[in-house]
Amino acid sequence: MSSSIEKLGKLFKERDNPYIINATTGKVISASPLKIQWGKNIIIQEENLIVANILKTGFVVKYTDTTIESSTDRYLTIKNPLEVGDEVILFPDTDFKKFYVIDKVG
């Protein structure tokens, strides 16, 4: 049977706030396969990266072409792939096993 002090200690431990994971940055050192360097010594491999769709497939912009007599709606696909040297914003999961790549820096 545990003592009152042990029970009190357990209650305090259970109410502790979980570790809060902050955003960090990394640098793309290989585009294919994707590898990102985090800090000085950590290389995150592609299988541990979850990349935002916009960095993989780009996005579509609708615009009106007024250079011709009748205005025409047109669509333009803008691709923004990750390239070697790009600095990216990373969010690690709670176990630091997967990293979410959400955008490029600046």
Secondary structure, DSSP 8 states (H G I E B T S, - for coil): ---HHHHHHHHHHHHS-------EEEEEEEETTEEEEETTTEEEEGGGEEE-HHHHH-EEEEEEE-SSSS-EEEEEEE-----TT-EEEEEE-TTSS-EEEEEE--
